[in-house]
Amino acid sequence: MTTKRVTKKEKQQRHEWAMKQIDRGVGFSELASLISETWGCTRRNARHVVSLAHKEWMEIAFDAEEIDQRDLLFQQVARLERTARKAEESGQFAVVVGCVTQLNKMMALGADQKGFRGHSNHHYRR
């Protein structure tokens, strides 16, 4: 069985489409599946497209002066919150813990510090 060769124009279209999806906040695994289904390519090729698109997206996002870094941070926070919510609904509590840990690191809340006791008016029954 021979596979259909992809033109340079089609590769560029896939790449641009993938960058738009990353910008919208689509996760990488989900994006690889979407690319595979939408463009009719293998999962391996789809992961390659995602990898290249993510690399370019990061270069644009962090090298451009007109991009607001705080906006990027809050987009990522929203993505982690959405992931944690979906994971909790599906019973994947390890993912929830990972998301909350990453959120804590990103937002520098200090809950991972030894002296952190939680909210001051929150009392535990013993």
N, C-alpha and C positions, 0 to 999 in steps of 0.2 A: 504494500500500500504506500503510495506516495503522498506526501503532505503538501498542502498548498503553500507556496512561497509567499512571504509577506513583503510588500513593497516598503520602501523607505517612508513613503507618505503615510501608510497604515501604521507603521511603527511610531511615527511622530504623533499621529492621532491618539493611539493608545497611551502614549506617554503624557500628552496634554490632558487627556481624560482622567488618567490616574492622578495627576497633580491636582486637578480640580476636586477629585474625591477626597484626597488627603486634606486639602484645604477645608472641605466640609466636615472633616472629623471622622471619616470612615477608618476603622481599624485596619491594620495591615493584613491580617489573615482574612478578614471579611472582604477586603479589597482584592486580594488574590483570587478569591472565589468569584467575585463579581467580574473581574477581568476575564477569567477563564470562561465564564458563562456568556458574557456580553460579546466578547471578541472571538470566541471559539478557538482558544489556544489551550495548550496544556497547562497544568498547574505549575509546572517548573518554569515555563516561559512567563506565566503570569507573575510569579514571585520575582523573577528577574525584572520585569517591568516595574513592579512596586519598588524594588530596591533602587533602581535608577531614578525613579520619580521622587522617592523620598530623599535621596542624596541631593538632587537638584533643589527640591523644596527647602531643605535645610540650608543650603548655600544661599538661596535667595532670602530666606527669612532672617538669617543671622548676619548677613553681610550688607544688607540694604539699610540705609539710614532712615528711610521713610516708613519702615515697618516698626510698629510699636511693640516692643518686647513684652510689656505688660499684657497687651491684648493676646499675644501668643501664649503667655503663661495661663491666662484665664480660659483660653480655648482648651488647653491641656487639662486644666482642672475640671472643666465641664466634661471632657471626655472620660476622665477617671471616675467622676461621679456617676456618669451614665453607665460605665462598665460595672461599677460596684453595684448599682441598682439592679441591673440585669442579672448579674451573678447571684445576688441575694435571692432574687425571684426564682432562679433555677436551682437554688440550693448549693451553689459552688462557693462555700464560705472561705476557702483558702484564697480564692481570687479577691473576695471582699477585703480580707485582711491585707493582701498585697496592695490593693488600691488605696486603702486607708493609710498604710505605711508610706506609700509614695506621695500621697497628698500631704501627709505630715512633713515629709522632707521638703517638698516643694514650697509649702507655705510657711515653713519654719515656725510651727506652733509650739514646739518644745515638748510635746507629749512623750517623746522618746528619751527625755532627760531623766536622770535618776531622781531629782528632787520634785518632779512633777506629781502633784497630788490630785489633779482634776479640778473641777469647778469648786470654788470655795464654799458654796452653800449646798453642795451635794453630800448627803450623809448616808453612810452605809449602816445597815442593821447588823449587829453581830449576835 
